[in-house]
């Protein structure tokens, strides 16, 4: 097989594989670096999933609700999904601001972006889901586990409100 033919065949296989992943249950995520541009270009709401490595409820939600085929399809089609470790130490730039990790002890702390978007009534609990639009307006927040059916209702209501 010639190099151009091999390249074409490999490209087609990669395209096919990415289509299969999108169709068969792989939750597509967006990076914080790409989020603002994609929100502006695609007109989709963002759904941030704030979690911590030690959080067993977060892990359970990831393995159940966020793996449910109906939820995955809805998120992949209509939202930009961003999982965010609220204890990550890397600084990020978002909406013209730099957000940093804030230590609150020798081995613990919280990221400012999580404090900004996951705080409800002055508290952060994990997991937290926060939906926001391209104007950075929070349109939904929920702390704690959401079952697949409950999350589907929320996602459908968010889509309906966005269309109006």
N, C-alpha and C positions, 0 to 999 in steps of 0.2 A: 504494500500500500504506500502511495506517495505521501510525503509530508502534508501537503494541503488536504488530501483526502482524509488522512488520519486526524488532522486538526478539526476538520468539519465533523467527523464522526464523534470525536471526543466532545466537541462543543454541543452537539445534539444530545449526547448522553447526559451531559451536565444539566442542560436545560430540562430534559425529561426528569431527571432525578430531583431537581428543585421543584418542579411542578408536582411530583408525587408527594414530596414532603409537605408542601402547602396544602394538598388535598387530603392527605391521610394522617391528620392529627398532630403534626409538629407545630407547636405554637411559635409563630414568627415574632421576634423581638426587634426593637429598634434601640440603637445606642443613644446615649444622652447627646453625643456630638452631632448626630443626624436628626434629632427630634424636631427642633424648631423648623428647619428647612422642609422636612417631610410634612409637618403639620400644615405649613403655609401652602405647599405645593399640592397636597392631596386632600386638604380640607377635612381631615379626619380628627376626631377627638383623640387625645392621648389618655391611656389608662396606665397609671404607675402603680406598681405592686411593691410597697415598701415592706421589707422583711429584714430579719437578722439571722445569722447562721445558727445561733443557739435556739431559735424559736421553733418548737415542735409543731405548733399550730400552723405556722407559715409553711413548714415542710408538708404537713398534711394537706393544706389547701393547694399547694403546688402539685402534689400527687393525685388529688381527687378533682376538685373544681376546675383547676387550670389544665387538667388533662382530659376533661370531659369533651368528647368530639363536638357536641353542639356549641359549647363555649369556645373551643379552639377555632371552629369555623367562623363564628360571629366575630371574635377578636381579630382573626386574620383578615377578614373581609372589610370590617367597618371601623377598626380602631388601630392606633399605634400603641403597642403594648411594650412597656418598659419595666422590667424587674429592677429594683434598686435596693442594694444592701445599705441599710441606713447607718451602718457602722464602717462603711468603706472609708479609706483614708485619702483617696485621691481627690484633689480639688477639681471642680467642674465649672464651666462657664455656661450660663443659661440666662436668657432674657437680659443680656447686658450686664450681668452680675457674676462675680466669682463666688462660689460656695465652697466652703472648706470643712474639713473634719474638725470638730471641737472636742478635745479630750476633757473628761470630767473626773478623771482619776488616772492612776498609773497604767491601767490596762483597758479602760473603757472610755467611751465617748459616743458622739452622735454627729452625723453629717448635717450641715446647715440646710441643705436642700431637703432632707427628710424633715427637719424641724419646721421648715417653711410650708411644706405641702402635706405632711402627715399629721400635723397637730390638730386635734379637735378638742375644744373646750379646755385648752391649755395643757393637754396631755397627749403623749404619743404611746400607742399600743400597737403591737404587731399581731397579725399583718394589718396593714392599712391599704385600702384601694382608694386612689384619688384620680378622678377624671377631670381633665381641664382642656380648654379650647386653645386655638392659636393666639388668642389675646391674653393667654395665661390666666383666665378666669376659672376658678374651681367650680365645677358644675355638679360634682358628687364626691362624697367621702364616706367611707365606712371602715370602722375598726373591728377586727375580729374575723372569724371564719364566715364565709358565705358559701352556702351549698350551691351546686350547679343551677338548680331551678331558680333560686333567689337571684343569683347573678344574672341569669338570662333575662329575668323580668327587668332588672336594673338596666342592662345593656339595651334592651328593646325600648325602654322609656327614654334613655339618653338619645338614642337614634331618632325617636319620634320628636323629641324636643328640639333636636338640632335641625330637623327638616322644616320645622315651623318657623 
